[in-house]
């Protein structure tokens, strides 16, 4: 679908090289996607299929000629903080060879996340979360299938040794205060546990140093960091592969907290119902998804450090400053001839990653509470304004004294809520956990600070926590707020006005056309 130049206001003085293009022109192929099939939940194979499906929904724009030093970052920030904003595919960067593209705001709206998951495009919030929780319970990991390089689009171009040149990659300066250009924002980093066959896929930041070296920063406690530390303790480099463009479903798995031992490549295969095809890395033997856009293969060295950062992080701050970080040496680059880089730069929350994680992480939190035996958990929500970590809400139907505090402690300590948590609020089931104003209303009217605020000390934090003084980062505290009606006299608590969550959903289903 082509956006007309007439949509640009006449009074704006835009660069002469700026153009509004089409996906067909960018990919070089005409789309044969049926919009009705996409709306019904048709599956996709890779990022290019996904782009055509999103384009068929009218949710993609192609923009050519935007500069990497300033406006790619500016536009991305605007998109991520605007409700209903489309995905944008940047193409034809000044000073770079045509055909290298950057995709941003890919999953910033629920309809595009639905395409990623193969669900109906107009699925409701509740149905999406229920289906995600059902799949997480039912998914059976599918071992990857290894294929030859000649069957793998990612191996259309293979560059090794002196042919490796990351300077060819169009990498933006995402934020004005960044200490370098970050190729790894929407990435998947593949590593293997030195002590077992466990292959992990995680999302970590990657700053370009020179033609064949990058930084690779991994926060303490993350699975890739555990693999790295085990290798470094032996004095050995860590083999790794960095995917810089890939199937959005694999990216979803990469940036959610999976339990230790889960191979996200196999998880993605189980979610899709067919295995992920991979090639074997020539340097490391690690599996590389055959339909990825770009893969950087090499080694993270314990004895080679370079200054990395600062970088604008998901808390909305330059949280760590510049520091010495192990260097990732890129030995081999695998890529398609006209590759697409996935850009998901952090911004003040909520940004794109929070916009899609809020559904999935919230469903994971609810699922974990239920699985450990907390009864009558009716809802959970990880608010994007807290980066889907710092402000989480749980709704329960109270059954016994201490029920709310139990739910709050579990929510603050389980896998979905433990890392860099800050505030957990527990509310009654008549409160819409996804409505921040309604949650704060419950805190203000049902919680008394002396009675209902509890603090957990020395919890799992990390270097990105802006509230902890430099030099003292590592631990943090968190508060559990019991914003339910006091158990002892809940039957005498004043009745609230207005509809509950179920009635609100019915109203919106019937009358949302007025909005």
C-alpha positions as CSV (number, residue, x, y, z in Angstrom):
1,X,0.0,0.0,0.0
2,X,1.5,3.4,-1.0
3,X,1.2,6.5,1.0
4,X,0.7,9.6,-1.2
5,X,3.1,12.5,-0.9
6,X,0.1,14.7,-0.5
7,X,-0.2,13.5,3.1
8,X,2.9,15.6,4.0
9,X,1.9,19.2,4.9
10,X,3.0,21.7,2.3
11,X,4.6,24.1,4.8
12,X,7.2,21.5,5.9
13,X,10.7,21.7,4.3
14,X,11.7,18.1,4.0
15,X,15.0,16.8,2.5
16,X,14.8,16.4,-1.3
17,X,15.8,12.8,-1.0
18,X,12.9,12.0,1.3
19,X,10.3,9.8,-0.4
20,X,7.2,7.8,0.7
21,X,7.4,4.4,-0.9
22,X,5.6,1.1,-1.0
23,X,6.3,-2.3,0.4
24,X,6.1,-3.8,-3.1
25,X,8.9,-1.4,-4.3
26,X,11.0,-2.1,-1.2
27,X,10.8,-5.9,-1.3
28,X,10.8,-6.1,-5.1
29,X,7.8,-8.5,-5.2
30,X,4.1,-8.0,-5.5
31,X,2.1,-9.2,-2.4
32,X,-0.4,-12.0,-2.9
33,X,-1.7,-11.8,0.7
34,X,-5.4,-12.0,1.2
35,X,-6.4,-9.3,3.8
36,X,-9.4,-11.4,4.9
37,X,-7.1,-14.4,5.7
38,X,-4.9,-12.1,7.7
39,X,-7.8,-10.7,9.7
40,X,-8.8,-14.3,10.4
41,X,-5.4,-15.3,11.8
42,X,-3.4,-16.7,8.9
43,X,0.1,-18.0,9.8
44,X,3.4,-16.5,8.5
45,X,6.8,-18.0,7.7
46,X,9.2,-15.1,8.3
47,X,9.6,-11.4,8.7
48,X,8.9,-10.7,5.0
49,X,5.6,-12.7,5.1
50,X,4.8,-10.8,8.2
51,X,5.4,-7.4,6.5
52,X,3.1,-8.3,3.7
53,X,0.4,-9.3,6.1
54,X,0.7,-6.1,8.1
55,X,0.7,-4.1,4.9
56,X,-2.5,-5.8,3.9
57,X,-4.1,-4.5,7.1
58,X,-3.0,-1.0,6.2
59,X,-0.6,-0.8,9.2
60,X,2.7,-0.3,7.4
61,X,4.4,2.8,5.9
62,X,7.6,2.8,3.8
63,X,9.8,5.9,4.1
64,X,12.9,6.4,2.0
65,X,15.8,8.8,2.4
66,X,15.7,9.5,6.1
67,X,19.1,10.3,7.8
68,X,20.5,7.9,10.4
69,X,22.1,10.6,12.6
70,X,18.9,12.3,13.8
71,X,15.5,11.6,12.2
72,X,15.3,7.8,12.3
73,X,15.6,8.0,16.1
74,X,13.2,11.0,16.3
75,X,10.5,9.3,14.1
76,X,10.8,6.0,16.0
77,X,10.3,7.8,19.4
78,X,7.2,9.5,18.0
79,X,5.7,6.3,16.6
80,X,6.3,4.4,19.9
81,X,4.6,7.0,21.9
82,X,1.6,7.5,19.7
83,X,-1.5,5.3,20.0
84,X,-2.5,3.7,16.7
85,X,0.9,4.5,15.0
86,X,1.9,2.2,12.1
87,X,5.0,0.2,11.6
88,X,7.5,2.0,9.5
89,X,10.1,0.4,7.1
90,X,13.0,2.8,6.4
91,X,14.8,2.4,3.1
92,X,17.4,4.1,0.9
93,X,19.6,5.8,3.6
94,X,21.8,8.6,2.3
95,X,25.3,7.4,2.0
96,X,24.5,3.7,2.1
97,X,23.8,1.2,-0.6
98,X,20.1,0.8,-1.4
99,X,18.4,-2.4,-0.2
100,X,19.4,-2.2,3.5
101,X,16.2,-1.5,5.5
102,X,15.3,-0.8,9.1
103,X,11.9,-1.8,10.5
104,X,10.6,0.1,13.6
105,X,7.4,0.0,15.7
106,X,6.8,-3.4,14.3
107,X,4.6,-4.7,17.2
108,X,3.5,-1.5,18.7
109,X,-0.2,-2.2,18.3
110,X,-2.3,-5.2,19.3
111,X,-3.4,-6.0,15.7
112,X,0.2,-6.5,14.7
113,X,1.0,-8.7,17.7
114,X,-2.0,-10.8,16.7
115,X,-0.4,-11.3,13.2
116,X,2.8,-12.4,14.9
117,X,0.9,-15.0,17.0
118,X,-1.4,-16.1,14.1
119,X,-4.5,-14.9,15.9
120,X,-7.5,-12.9,14.5
121,X,-6.4,-9.3,13.9
122,X,-9.2,-7.8,16.0
123,X,-8.9,-10.1,18.9
124,X,-9.9,-8.6,22.3
125,X,-7.4,-8.0,25.1
126,X,-9.0,-10.7,27.3
127,X,-9.1,-13.3,24.5
128,X,-5.5,-12.6,23.5
129,X,-4.3,-13.1,27.1
130,X,-6.4,-16.2,27.6
131,X,-5.1,-17.7,24.3
132,X,-1.5,-16.9,25.2
133,X,-1.9,-18.5,28.6
134,X,-3.5,-21.6,27.0
135,X,-0.6,-21.9,24.6
136,X,2.0,-21.5,27.2
137,X,0.4,-24.4,29.1
138,X,0.0,-26.5,26.0
139,X,3.2,-25.8,24.0
140,X,5.4,-28.7,23.3
141,X,8.9,-27.5,22.1
142,X,9.8,-28.7,18.6
143,X,13.5,-29.5,18.1
144,X,15.0,-27.4,15.3
145,X,15.6,-29.0,11.9
146,X,19.0,-28.5,10.4
147,X,19.2,-27.7,6.7
148,X,22.0,-27.0,4.2
149,X,23.1,-23.5,3.5
150,X,21.8,-23.5,0.0
151,X,18.3,-23.8,1.4
152,X,18.7,-20.9,3.8
153,X,17.9,-17.3,2.8
154,X,20.1,-16.1,5.6
155,X,23.1,-17.6,3.8
156,X,22.5,-15.9,0.5
157,X,25.5,-13.8,1.3
158,X,28.3,-15.1,3.6
159,X,31.2,-12.8,4.5
160,X,34.1,-14.0,6.6
161,X,37.4,-12.7,7.9
162,X,38.5,-9.5,6.2
163,X,35.3,-9.3,4.2
164,X,33.3,-8.6,7.4
165,X,32.5,-4.9,7.6
166,X,29.8,-3.7,10.0
167,X,30.4,-0.2,8.6
168,X,28.2,-1.2,5.6
169,X,25.2,-1.6,8.0
170,X,22.9,1.5,8.3
171,X,22.9,1.8,12.1
172,X,21.1,4.8,13.6
173,X,22.1,7.0,16.5
174,X,18.9,6.1,18.3
175,X,19.2,8.7,21.1
176,X,21.2,11.9,21.0
177,X,23.2,11.0,24.2
178,X,24.1,7.5,23.1
179,X,27.8,6.6,23.2
180,X,27.6,4.9,19.9
181,X,25.5,3.3,17.3
182,X,23.4,0.3,18.4
183,X,22.8,-2.5,15.9
184,X,21.4,-4.7,18.6
185,X,18.1,-3.3,19.9
186,X,15.5,-5.7,18.4
187,X,17.9,-8.6,18.4
188,X,18.2,-12.2,19.4
189,X,21.5,-13.4,20.9
190,X,22.0,-17.2,20.7
191,X,24.3,-18.8,23.2
192,X,24.9,-22.3,24.7
193,X,25.4,-23.3,28.3
194,X,29.0,-24.5,28.6
195,X,27.8,-27.3,31.0
196,X,24.9,-28.7,29.0
197,X,23.1,-28.7,25.7
198,X,20.9,-25.8,26.7
199,X,20.7,-23.2,23.9
200,X,19.3,-19.9,24.9
201,X,18.0,-16.9,22.9
202,X,17.9,-13.5,24.7
203,X,17.7,-9.9,23.7
204,X,20.7,-7.8,24.8
205,X,22.2,-4.5,23.6
206,X,24.9,-4.5,20.9
207,X,27.0,-1.4,20.1
208,X,29.2,-1.3,17.0
209,X,32.9,-0.6,17.7
210,X,34.5,-1.1,14.3
211,X,34.2,-3.3,11.2
212,X,34.2,-6.6,13.1
213,X,33.8,-5.8,16.8
214,X,30.8,-4.9,18.9
215,X,29.9,-4.5,22.6
216,X,27.5,-7.1,24.0
217,X,26.1,-5.9,27.3
218,X,24.1,-8.5,29.3
219,X,22.6,-7.7,32.7
220,X,23.5,-9.9,35.7
221,X,21.1,-12.8,36.2
222,X,20.0,-13.1,32.6
223,X,20.5,-16.5,31.0
224,X,23.0,-15.2,28.4
225,X,25.0,-13.7,31.3
226,X,25.0,-17.0,33.1
227,X,26.4,-18.7,30.0
228,X,29.0,-15.9,29.6
229,X,30.1,-16.1,33.2
230,X,30.5,-19.9,33.1
231,X,32.7,-19.6,30.0
232,X,34.8,-16.7,31.4
233,X,35.4,-18.5,34.7
234,X,37.2,-21.2,32.6
235,X,39.1,-18.5,30.8
236,X,37.3,-19.3,27.6
237,X,35.5,-17.1,25.1
238,X,31.7,-17.5,24.7
239,X,30.5,-18.5,21.2
240,X,27.5,-16.5,20.2
241,X,25.3,-15.5,17.3
242,X,23.5,-12.1,17.1
243,X,20.4,-12.0,14.9
244,X,19.7,-8.4,13.8
245,X,16.5,-9.2,11.9
246,X,14.2,-12.2,12.3
247,X,10.7,-13.6,12.6
248,X,8.8,-11.4,15.1
249,X,7.6,-14.6,16.9
250,X,11.2,-15.5,17.7
251,X,11.8,-11.9,19.0
252,X,8.8,-12.3,21.3
253,X,10.2,-15.4,22.8
254,X,13.7,-13.8,23.0
255,X,12.6,-10.9,25.1
256,X,10.2,-12.6,27.5
257,X,11.4,-14.5,30.6
258,X,11.4,-18.2,29.8
259,X,12.3,-20.7,32.5
260,X,16.0,-21.8,32.6
261,X,16.7,-24.7,30.2
262,X,14.1,-23.6,27.6
263,X,15.5,-23.3,24.1
264,X,13.5,-20.4,22.6
265,X,14.1,-21.7,19.0
266,X,12.3,-24.9,20.0
267,X,9.7,-22.9,21.9
268,X,9.0,-20.9,18.7
269,X,8.6,-24.1,16.7
270,X,6.2,-25.5,19.3
271,X,4.2,-22.3,19.3
272,X,3.9,-22.3,15.5
273,X,3.3,-26.1,15.2
274,X,6.3,-26.8,13.0
275,X,10.1,-26.7,13.7
276,X,12.3,-23.8,13.0
277,X,14.8,-24.6,10.2
278,X,18.4,-23.7,11.1
279,X,21.8,-23.9,9.6
280,X,24.9,-24.7,11.6
281,X,27.2,-21.8,12.3
282,X,30.6,-22.3,10.5
283,X,32.6,-20.9,13.5
284,X,30.6,-22.0,16.5
285,X,28.2,-24.8,15.4
286,X,25.3,-22.8,17.0
287,X,21.9,-23.1,15.2
288,X,21.1,-20.0,13.1
289,X,17.5,-19.6,11.9
290,X,17.5,-20.2,8.1
291,X,15.0,-17.5,7.4
292,X,16.6,-14.7,9.5
293,X,17.7,-11.5,7.8
294,X,21.1,-11.0,9.4
295,X,23.3,-13.2,11.7
296,X,26.6,-12.2,13.2
297,X,28.6,-15.1,14.4
298,X,31.7,-14.9,16.6
299,X,33.1,-15.0,20.1
300,X,32.7,-12.9,23.3
301,X,36.1,-12.5,24.8
302,X,36.9,-12.4,28.6
303,X,40.2,-10.6,28.1
304,X,39.1,-7.9,25.6
305,X,37.2,-5.0,27.1
306,X,36.1,-1.7,25.4
307,X,34.2,1.3,26.5
308,X,30.4,0.7,25.9
309,X,27.6,3.2,26.4
310,X,25.9,5.2,27.6
311,X,22.7,4.0,26.1
312,X,19.1,5.2,26.7
313,X,17.5,2.2,28.4
314,X,13.9,0.9,29.0
315,X,13.6,2.8,32.3
316,X,13.7,6.1,30.4
317,X,17.2,7.0,31.6
318,X,20.9,6.6,30.6
319,X,21.0,4.3,33.5
320,X,24.5,2.8,33.4
321,X,26.7,5.4,31.8
322,X,29.8,4.2,29.9
323,X,31.7,1.2,31.2
324,X,34.2,-1.4,30.1
325,X,32.3,-4.4,28.5
326,X,33.6,-7.6,26.9
327,X,34.1,-7.4,23.2
328,X,32.2,-9.5,20.7
329,X,34.5,-10.4,17.8
330,X,32.4,-11.0,14.6
331,X,34.0,-13.8,12.5
332,X,31.2,-14.4,10.0
333,X,28.3,-12.4,8.7
334,X,25.3,-14.3,7.2
335,X,22.6,-12.2,5.5
336,X,20.0,-11.9,2.8
337,X,21.0,-9.8,-0.2
338,X,18.7,-6.9,0.8
339,X,18.5,-7.4,4.6
340,X,16.1,-5.9,7.1
341,X,17.3,-4.8,10.5
342,X,14.7,-4.8,13.4
343,X,15.0,-1.7,15.5
344,X,13.4,-1.7,18.9
345,X,15.3,1.1,20.7
346,X,14.2,1.7,24.3
347,X,12.5,4.9,25.1
348,X,10.7,6.4,28.1
349,X,8.1,3.7,29.0
350,X,5.9,2.7,27.5
351,X,7.6,2.1,24.2
352,X,7.1,-0.6,21.5
353,X,8.3,-3.5,23.5
354,X,6.1,-2.6,26.4
355,X,3.1,-2.2,24.1
356,X,3.2,-5.9,23.1
357,X,4.8,-7.3,26.3
358,X,2.0,-5.9,28.5
359,X,-0.4,-8.5,27.2
360,X,2.1,-11.4,27.2
361,X,3.9,-10.6,30.5
362,X,0.6,-10.0,32.2
363,X,-0.7,-13.3,31.1
364,X,2.5,-15.0,32.3
365,X,2.2,-13.3,35.7
366,X,-1.4,-14.5,36.1
367,X,-0.4,-17.9,35.0
368,X,2.5,-18.2,37.4
369,X,0.3,-17.1,40.3
370,X,-2.2,-19.7,39.5
371,X,0.4,-22.4,38.9
372,X,1.9,-22.0,42.4
373,X,-1.5,-22.4,44.0
374,X,-2.8,-18.8,44.7
375,X,-6.5,-19.3,44.4
376,X,-9.0,-17.1,42.6
377,X,-6.6,-14.9,40.8
378,X,-8.9,-13.2,38.3
379,X,-6.5,-10.9,36.5
380,X,-3.0,-9.4,36.3
381,X,-1.5,-6.5,34.5
382,X,2.1,-5.4,34.0
383,X,1.7,-1.7,33.3
384,X,3.7,-0.3,30.4
385,X,4.4,3.0,32.2
386,X,6.5,0.9,34.6
387,X,8.3,-0.9,31.7
388,X,6.1,-4.0,32.4
389,X,8.2,-4.6,35.5
390,X,8.1,-1.7,37.9
391,X,4.3,-1.5,38.5
392,X,2.3,-4.7,38.4
393,X,-1.3,-5.2,39.5
394,X,-3.1,-8.4,40.5
395,X,-6.8,-8.9,41.1
396,X,-8.2,-11.6,43.4
397,X,-11.5,-12.7,44.7
398,X,-10.7,-12.7,48.4
399,X,-11.1,-16.1,50.1
400,X,-9.3,-15.9,53.5
401,X,-7.3,-13.5,55.7
402,X,-3.9,-12.8,54.2
403,X,-4.9,-13.8,50.7
404,X,-4.0,-10.4,49.2
405,X,-0.6,-10.3,50.9
406,X,0.1,-13.8,49.7
407,X,-0.7,-12.9,46.1
408,X,1.5,-9.8,46.4
409,X,4.5,-11.6,47.7
410,X,4.3,-14.2,44.9
411,X,3.8,-11.6,42.2
412,X,6.9,-9.7,43.5
413,X,9.1,-12.9,43.5
414,X,8.0,-15.1,40.6
415,X,9.8,-15.2,37.3
416,X,7.6,-12.7,35.6
417,X,7.8,-10.2,38.4
418,X,11.1,-10.6,40.1
419,X,13.7,-8.8,38.0
420,X,13.9,-5.0,38.8
421,X,10.4,-5.0,40.3
422,X,9.3,-2.0,42.3
423,X,5.5,-1.8,43.1
424,X,2.9,-4.6,43.3
425,X,-0.7,-3.7,43.9
426,X,-3.3,-6.3,44.8
427,X,-6.9,-5.2,44.2
428,X,-10.4,-6.8,44.4
429,X,-11.9,-8.4,41.3
430,X,-14.2,-5.4,40.7
431,X,-11.2,-3.3,39.7
432,X,-10.0,-3.2,36.1
433,X,-6.3,-4.0,36.5
434,X,-5.4,-2.6,33.1
435,X,-6.9,0.8,33.9
436,X,-4.2,2.8,35.7
437,X,-6.6,5.4,37.0
438,X,-8.9,2.8,38.4
439,X,-5.9,1.1,40.1
440,X,-4.7,4.3,41.7
441,X,-8.3,5.0,42.8
442,X,-8.3,1.6,44.6
443,X,-5.0,2.4,46.3
444,X,-6.3,5.8,47.4
445,X,-9.6,4.6,48.7
446,X,-9.0,1.0,50.0
447,X,-5.4,1.0,51.3
448,X,-4.2,2.7,54.4
449,X,-0.3,3.1,54.3
450,X,0.3,2.0,57.9
451,X,-1.8,-1.2,57.5
452,X,-1.5,-2.1,53.9
453,X,2.0,-1.2,52.7
454,X,4.7,-3.9,53.1
455,X,8.4,-3.7,52.0
456,X,10.6,-6.4,50.6
457,X,14.3,-5.7,51.0
458,X,17.4,-6.9,49.1
459,X,15.5,-8.0,46.1
460,X,16.8,-8.7,42.5
461,X,17.7,-5.5,40.8
462,X,20.5,-4.6,38.4
463,X,22.7,-2.0,36.9
464,X,19.8,-0.4,35.0
465,X,17.9,0.6,38.1
466,X,17.9,4.4,38.1
467,X,16.7,4.7,41.7
468,X,19.8,3.0,43.2
469,X,22.8,5.2,43.8
470,X,25.8,4.5,41.5
471,X,28.3,2.2,43.1
472,X,25.5,0.6,45.2
473,X,23.5,-1.1,42.4
474,X,22.6,-4.8,42.7
475,X,19.8,-5.0,45.2
476,X,16.6,-3.0,45.5
477,X,13.5,-2.9,47.7
478,X,9.9,-3.2,46.6
479,X,6.5,-2.4,48.1
480,X,3.4,-4.6,48.2
481,X,0.2,-2.5,48.4
482,X,-2.9,-4.3,49.6
483,X,-5.6,-2.2,47.9
484,X,-8.4,-4.7,48.6
485,X,-11.3,-4.1,50.9
486,X,-10.0,-4.9,54.5
487,X,-10.9,-8.5,55.1
488,X,-12.1,-7.9,58.7
489,X,-14.9,-5.6,57.6
490,X,-15.1,-6.0,53.9
491,X,-18.8,-6.7,54.0
492,X,-19.3,-3.2,55.6
493,X,-17.1,-1.4,53.1
494,X,-18.9,1.3,51.0
495,X,-20.3,0.1,47.7
496,X,-18.5,1.6,44.7
497,X,-20.4,3.3,41.9
498,X,-20.0,2.5,38.2
499,X,-19.5,-0.8,36.3
500,X,-17.0,-3.5,37.1
501,X,-14.5,-4.9,34.5
502,X,-17.0,-7.3,32.9
503,X,-19.7,-4.7,32.5
504,X,-17.2,-2.2,31.1
505,X,-16.2,-4.8,28.5
506,X,-19.8,-5.4,27.5
507,X,-20.4,-1.6,27.1
508,X,-17.3,-1.3,24.9
509,X,-18.3,-4.2,22.7
510,X,-21.7,-2.6,22.1
511,X,-20.9,1.1,22.0
512,X,-17.2,1.5,21.1
513,X,-18.3,2.8,17.7
514,X,-19.2,6.1,19.4
515,X,-15.6,6.6,20.3
